[in-house]
Every structure is written in structure tokens, then in C-alpha cells.
Amino acid sequence: MGGPTTAYDVPPDEAPPAQLVAPTTRLHTAWLEAHREWGPGQHEDGFGLGPDDDVDSAAGFAAWVGRLLDQAHPERATAMGRLWCLYRWVVEEGQVVGGIALRDGPPERLAAMGHIGYGIRPSARGRGLATWALTQVLDQARTHSLPSVLLVCEDDNAASARTIERVGGVLEAVVDTAHGRARRYVVALLPPAD
């Protein structure tokens, strides 16, 4: 009572007052604030942002958000040459504080990035938001009948490694990639709690 309801839940008294929301143009200004905090050239895991995406203009942002939403439909994702992906933004008191993405597709395409990618803006780190968001998305992965998920983080990203381990991630390997050394974790998904 009052404790975790599944192996991955954050106890209710420790869960941050945040929400996972689908990408929306209504959060353009809030999203840009988070984006600017990361700084130029920084990779923002969990947002699906590519180097050619125009997120500054209203029209460009709307097109990008539309692509993210389209990827949640398998047939549309395939037509775009992309993996099925469910993007969610971590929003707290109207601020975009992070992003998280659940992907599925051929193992060879998931090997480099995993089933789940996430990022929390620098000013919001260290408060359990990544663990909370990852817990929520693991529950979503369970509803898609995935028996396990692969998560990948840079070898020197101790905070991300701890977050993945906190939700049950088991280190599978440390590998060399085009982006440097990476830790590959597997999280076995338990069936949904009754």
C-alpha cells in the first residue's frame, strides 16, 4: 500500500509532478526554451530531432511535430523510411523538461539506438524525471507486447547508466560505435499487473 505497483514504478511520494504529452505545436515556445538550454550542436535524445529540422519557425516546427506524430502509425513510419516511434515530451508546469521515444522495428535498425531513447534538459536533471519517464514508457512498451527492450547510452554517461539500472536494466555489453563506446542494456518486461 503506497508502494510500487510494478517492478518499475517509482513510489508515488517520489514521482515528480510531470506529464508525458504527445508532441504539440502548443508547446513551441516551451520546447524552444529547452532546446536552447541544451545549446548548439548538442544531441537531444528522445526528441527525434534531425540536423535538417527547422524548429525555429512556426511552419517548420509544425512540420517536425507532424512527422513525429506520423511515426506513431506503422504504415506512415514505413512510408517515410523510419521506425515506428512513439514520442512523448516530459512537461512540468508548462515547461518542456525532456523527451522520450519508444521505437520498434528490425533488430539491426534498433542495435545502435535501442528501443527507448530519452533526455532531460540540464536544469531539470537529478530529480528523478528520467527514471519516472522511463518507468512510464516501459509500461507502454509492455502494452505493445515487447518481451524486452534494448537501451543504449554512452559508456561515460554514468547518470543514464544508473537510470537504466534503476528500472531493471541488465548490462549486455559495452561496444564501440561510430559515436564512441556505448553501454547496451536489456530490460525484461514483466506482464502488466492485474
C-alpha positions in Angstrom: 0.0 0.0 0.0 1.5 3.3 -1.1 4.5 1.4 -2.6 5.3 0.4 -6.1 2.7 -1.5 -8.1 5.1 -3.0 -10.6 8.8 -3.7 -10.5 9.5 -0.5 -12.4 7.2 2.0 -10.6 8.6 5.0 -8.8 6.9 5.2 -5.4 4.0 7.8 -5.6 5.6 10.1 -3.0 8.8 10.2 -5.1 7.1 10.7 -8.5 7.7 14.1 -10.0 4.7 16.3 -10.8 5.2 15.9 -14.5 3.3 14.6 -17.5 4.2 12.8 -20.7 2.5 14.5 -23.6 2.4 13.9 -27.3 4.4 16.5 -29.3 2.3 19.5 -30.0 2.7 22.9 -31.6 1.1 24.5 -28.5 4.4 23.9 -26.7 6.6 25.6 -29.4 7.9 28.3 -27.1 8.4 26.0 -24.2 10.2 23.4 -26.4 12.5 26.1 -27.9 13.5 27.2 -24.3 14.5 23.6 -23.6 16.3 23.3 -26.9 18.3 26.4 -26.3 19.3 25.2 -22.9 20.9 22.2 -24.4 23.0 24.5 -26.6 24.1 24.4 -30.2 25.3 21.1 -31.6 24.2 19.1 -28.6 22.3 15.9 -29.3 18.9 15.8 -27.6 17.9 12.2 -27.1 14.2 11.3 -27.1 13.1 14.2 -29.4 13.7 12.8 -32.9 15.4 16.0 -34.0 17.4 15.8 -37.1 20.1 18.2 -38.3 17.8 19.5 -41.1 14.7 20.0 -39.0 13.6 23.7 -38.8 12.2 24.1 -35.3 12.6 27.9 -35.0 9.8 28.9 -37.4 6.2 28.1 -36.7 5.8 26.3 -40.0 9.0 24.3 -39.6 8.1 23.3 -36.0 4.6 22.2 -37.2 6.1 20.1 -39.9 8.5 18.5 -37.5 5.8 17.8 -34.9 3.6 16.3 -37.7 6.5 13.9 -38.7 6.9 12.8 -35.0 3.1 12.2 -34.7 3.1 10.3 -38.1 5.8 7.9 -36.9 3.3 6.6 -34.3 1.4 5.0 -37.2 3.4 1.9 -38.5 2.3 2.4 -42.1 3.2 6.1 -42.2 6.6 5.4 -40.5 7.4 2.7 -43.1 6.4 5.1 -45.9 8.8 7.7 -44.5 11.6 5.1 -44.2 11.6 5.4 -40.4 11.0 3.1 -37.5 7.6 3.1 -35.7 8.2 5.5 -32.8 6.0 6.9 -30.1 7.4 10.3 -29.0 6.5 11.9 -25.7 7.6 15.1 -24.1 8.2 15.4 -20.4 6.3 18.5 -19.3 6.3 20.1 -15.9 4.3 23.2 -15.0 4.1 24.2 -18.7 7.9 23.7 -19.3 9.3 21.0 -21.6 11.9 19.4 -19.4 12.7 16.4 -21.5 11.8 13.9 -24.2 11.5 10.2 -24.5 10.9 7.9 -27.5 9.7 4.3 -27.7 10.7 2.6 -31.0 10.2 -0.8 -32.6 11.4 -2.4 -35.8 14.1 -4.7 -37.1 16.8 -5.6 -34.6 19.5 -4.4 -36.9 18.0 -1.0 -37.0 17.5 -0.8 -33.2 21.0 -2.1 -32.4 22.6 1.4 -32.4 19.9 3.4 -30.7 17.8 0.9 -28.8 14.0 0.7 -28.3 14.0 3.7 -26.0 15.9 7.0 -26.1 15.5 9.8 -23.6 16.9 13.1 -22.5 16.3 15.6 -19.7 17.3 19.3 -20.1 20.3 20.2 -17.9 18.4 22.4 -15.4 15.9 19.5 -14.7 18.4 16.7 -14.1 19.0 14.9 -10.8 15.3 15.0 -9.7 14.2 11.6 -10.9 12.4 12.8 -14.0 14.3 10.4 -16.3 13.5 7.4 -14.1 9.9 8.4 -13.9 9.6 8.9 -17.7 11.4 5.7 -18.4 9.1 3.8 -16.0 6.0 5.2 -17.8 7.4 4.3 -21.2 8.3 0.7 -20.1 4.6 0.3 -19.2 3.7 1.5 -22.7 6.3 -1.0 -24.2 4.6 -3.8 -22.3 1.2 -2.9 -23.9 3.0 -3.4 -27.3 3.8 -7.0 -26.3 7.6 -6.4 -26.3 9.2 -9.1 -24.2 12.2 -6.9 -23.5 13.7 -3.6 -24.6 17.2 -2.5 -25.5 18.5 0.7 -24.1 21.8 2.2 -25.2 23.8 5.0 -23.5 27.3 6.4 -23.9 29.8 4.5 -21.9 30.8 7.6 -19.9 27.2 8.7 -19.1 27.1 7.4 -15.5 23.8 9.1 -14.8 22.0 7.4 -17.7 23.5 4.1 -16.8 22.2 4.4 -13.2 18.8 5.4 -14.5 18.6 2.3 -16.7 19.9 0.0 -13.9 17.3 1.6 -11.6 14.4 0.3 -13.8 15.9 -3.2 -14.1 18.4 -2.8 -17.0 21.0 -5.5 -17.2 24.3 -4.7 -18.9 24.5 -6.8 -22.0 27.8 -5.4 -23.5 30.0 -2.4 -23.9 30.6 -1.8 -27.6 32.4 0.5 -29.9 30.1 2.5 -32.2 30.5 5.3 -34.7 29.8 7.7 -31.8 32.2 6.1 -29.3 31.9 3.5 -26.7 28.3 2.6 -25.7 26.7 0.5 -23.0 23.9 -1.8 -24.1 21.3 -2.7 -21.6 18.3 -5.1 -21.7 15.2 -4.6 -19.6 13.0 -7.7 -19.4 9.3 -6.6 -19.3 7.1 -8.1 -16.8 3.5 -8.8 -17.8 1.1 -6.0 -16.8 0.0 -6.0 -13.1 -3.6 -7.2 -12.6 
